[in-house]
Amino acid sequence: MGTPTTKPWTIALLVVLLSPCGCGTSNTTVVRSGPVRSAGRWVILPVVNNSETPQAGERLEAILDTLLRKNGVGSLDRYPPPKEDDTHLVSSDRQRYEAAFEWARGAKYDYAVGGSVEEWRYKSGLDAEPAIGISVRVFDVANGKVLWAATGTKTGASSQNTSATAVELLHQMVAQLTQPQP
């Protein structure tokens, strides 16, 4: 009896069937309109939450804080939360963001980082993959000009959680922040 032969299509089929599924996909777009230096005084503004997930904006702020520091931003503060007696005056994320920007201007910060969460959830279906959609902008506080902007989406593997997926996506985006312009 001879040795069995394996047909090439059988090997290809086995590779496809045994490969892990749900590797995730990401898409990012970065736009620069001026130089951004890691030196200087930075502040993180409130992130607008347009998703259906409560406190997704605050989650993004915390991740952004860590990744900016990791990428060389030394002097980084966060906008202080409104005082309890001021909460009735600020009724929306947008109003809170605008108040924070004015506070940053008065405090003479060089750069302000803001953004929005568009999606922070698990996709429906058997795999329940995490899906993240975010935008981040860096402003020159003195004139309000956007110096750097990035938007990204990422679908993670079904074994990941939303925070891990957001960290990966934001890491891709922030890594491009202080790189020299081409």
Secondary structure, DSSP 4 states (H G I P E B T S, - for coil): -PPP---HHHHHHHHHHHSPS---EEEEEEEESS---SSSEEEEPPPEE-SSSTTHHHHHHHHHHHHHHHTT--EEEEPPPPPGGGTTT--SHHHHHHHHHHHHHHTT-SEEEEEEEEEEEE-SSSS--EEEEEEEEEEETTT--EEEEEEEEEE--TTS-HHHHHHHHHHHHHTTTSSPP-
